[in-house]
Amino acid sequence: MTDLSLYPITRRWPATNPDVIQLYSLPTPNGVKVSILLEETGLPYEAHLVSFDTQDQMTPEFLSLNPNNKIPAILDPNGPGGKPLTLFESGAILIYLAEKAGQFLPEAQRYQVLQWLMFQMGGVGPMFGQLGYFHAYAGKEIEDPRPKERYRAEVARLLRVLDGVMAGRDWIAGDYSIADIAICPWLRGLSVHYKVTDLVGWNDLRHVPAWLERFLDRPAVQRGLLVPERGQP
C-alpha cells in the first residue's frame, strides 16, 4: 500500500484507498471536467469535496497541493516512474490523465484537441465565469452596467465561434476528446449555474445545443457531474 503521509493534504482528506488517484474538487464547471474524464477512462480514483462554503481551498493542507487555491487538483500515487505525482490546473490534469489512460487524446488529432482545450482555458472558462459573477453572484450588486455587458458580449461571441465550428461535426476536434470534456460543462453552466442563456443568444445557436445534448447523454458524463457529492465530508 502506498504511503501518502508525506502529503499534508491527506491529513485533512484521508485516503480510503491510497493506491488510487485522489481527486480534490467540487462539482463546478471547472471541477467536473476531471471527474468526467476519470469516469470516462475508468481509472480508479476517490473524490474528496473541497467546500468553498467552509473555505477549504484556503487551508494549509489544500494550499500544499495547489498554492493557487483553486479546484480541481489531484494526487496520483502511481505517477511517472511509479512515483506519486501532484497536479493542479484542470487543463494539465486532463492531458495527464488522457495520456495515462491512452484515451481521449488521439495522436492523429492531438494538436487540434490541444488547440480547443486552450480555447477553453483561455477564453470560455474565464469569460463565462466573469459573466456568471456579474449576473448571478456578488457582481450583480454593481450598478455600472459596462462590466457585465463586456462579458455578455464576449460570451455571445465565443458561442458563435463554437457554433460555426460545430456545423457538420459531432465533436469539436473530430473524435470525442478532452476538448469536449473541457468545454461542454461550461456550456451547461450557462443555464444550470448562471441562468444567462437568454442574454447570450443561446436559442439562436444552430449546432452548439445539440453538441451539449450529445455530451450530456453519455453515462460517464452523467456520473461525473455529481462528483464529488456535495454531502461528502
N, C-alpha and C positions, 0 to 999 in steps of 0.2 A: 504494500500500500504506500502511495506517495505521501511524503511528509511535507505539508504545506504550512507548517507552523512558523516558518521564517517570514511569511507574508502577513503583515498586520491585518489586512482586510479579512482574513479568515478568523480573526478573533471576534470581530463584530458579526460576521456572517459565516458561521462554522460550516464546513463542507460535510454533508452527509456521506458522500462518496468522493473522496479526494482524488480518485483516479480518473474522473471525468471533467470536462470543461466546466468551469464555474462562470456563470453569467450574472453580472450585476447590472440591473436595468429597471425599467419602468415602461408600461405599455403606452408610450407616446409614439408619434410618427417616427421619431428617430430611434427609439428603443426597440420597437418591434421589427425593425429591419433585421437585426441579428437573431432574434428568436425565430422569425420566419425562416431564415436560412438554415438555422440549426434543425428545425422541423423538416425542412425540405431534404436536407442531406442525410438525416438520420444519425448524425454524430451525437454520441451520448453527452448529456450535459445536465446540470441542475441550475435552476434560476433562483436568484436572490433579489427581493424587492428593495430598491433604493427609493425610499419615500421622500418626496420633496416637501410633504406636509411637516415632516419632522427634521428637515434639513440634513438628511442622511448624507447627501452629496458633499456637505461641508465638514464632515467628521474627519479626524486624522486618519482613520482606517481607510476611508474611501480615497482620500487625497494621496495616500501612499501608493494607490494603484493608478489614479488619474489626477495629477496635480491641477488639471484644468476643471475639476469638479463638474464634469458632465457625464451623463449616461449615453450609451452603454459602455461597459468595459468588461474584459474577460481575463481569466487566469486559466491557461491551459497547462495542466500538469505534464502533458506529453507534447511539448513543443518541438521545434527543430533540434535534432540531435538527441531527442529523448529528454531534454531539459525543460523545466517549466518556463512558460512564456506569459508575460503580462502585456496587455494591449488595450489601448483606448483609441478613440476616433472610429466612428461606425464604418466609414469607407475602408479604412485599413483593416478592420476586423472582417468585413465582407470578403475582401481579397484574400486574406489569410485563410479563412475557413473554406472558401471555394477551392483554393489550391490544396488545402489539406485533404478535402474530400474528393478532389478531382471532379467537381461538378459545378455547373452554372457559370463557368468562366472558360468557354470553349476556345481552344487555341486559334482556330480559324477566324474567330470574331473578337479576339482578345482586346484589341485596341479600340474597336467600336464599343465594346462593353465598357471599357475604362473611360472612354470619352463621355458616355452618358452617365456613368457613375459620377464623374467630376462635375457634370452639368447639374446633377442633384446636389452635390456637396457645396458647390459654389453659388448656385442660383436658386434652385427650387427650395431647398431647406431654409436658407436664411430669409429669402423673400416671403415665402408662405408663413414662416414663423413670425416675422415682423408684422405682417398684415393681421395675423391672429392676435398678436399682442395689442395692436391699436384698436381692433374691432371687438374682441371678446374678453380681454383681460384688463389689466390696470391702465393700459394706454387709452382705453375708451373714455377716461375721465379728462383727457387732454382736449381742450376746446379748439385749438388750432387744427383745421382740417387737412393741412398740407401733408403732414407725415403719413396719415392713413391713405390719402389719395395717391401719394407716391408709391406706396407698396401695393395698393389695389391695382394701379395701372401696370406695375411690373409683373404681378402675378397673372393678370389677364394676358399680358404679352407672352409670358413663358408658356401659358396654356395654349396659346395659338401656335407657338413654335412646336410644341409636342403634338398638337392636333394635325398640323401639316405633315410631320414626320410619320405619324401613325397611319396615314392613309395607305391602305393595302397591306398593312403589317398586323400580325398578331402580337408581336413583342418588339420592344424598342430597338434591339440590336440583332435581330434575326431570331435565334432560338431564345427561349426563356432563360434569363440570366440574373446575376446580381444587380444589373442595371434596373430591371423591372422591380426587383425586391427593394431597391433603394428609393425609387420614385413613387411607386403606387401607394405606399402608406401615407405619403404627403398629399396625394390626390384625395384619398379617403378623408384625411384630416380637414379638408376644406368644408366638408359637411358635418362630419361627426364631432370634430373638436372646435372649429372656428365659426361655423354657420355663415359662411360668406359666399356660397355658390351663386346666389342672386347678384352679388356685387361684381363678380369676375367673369360673367358671361358663360357660365357652365352649360346652360341649356342651348347655347349657340354652337357648342362644340360638336363635331360630327363623328370623331373617332376615339377621343380620349375616354368618354364614359363607357364604351364597350370594352376598351382595354382594361379599365378598372374592374368591370364586372368579371372578365375572364380571370383576372388576378384573384379577386375575392372568392371565386368559385373553387379555388384549389383547397383541398382539405388541409394541407400543411399550413397554408396562409391562415385559414380559419383558426387552427390551433395556436399558431404563433402570435396572433393578435391578442390573445388572452394571457400572454406570458410576459413577466411574472404575474401571478394572480395578485390583485390588489389586497386581498385578505391575508397574503403570506406575511409572516414576520420578517 
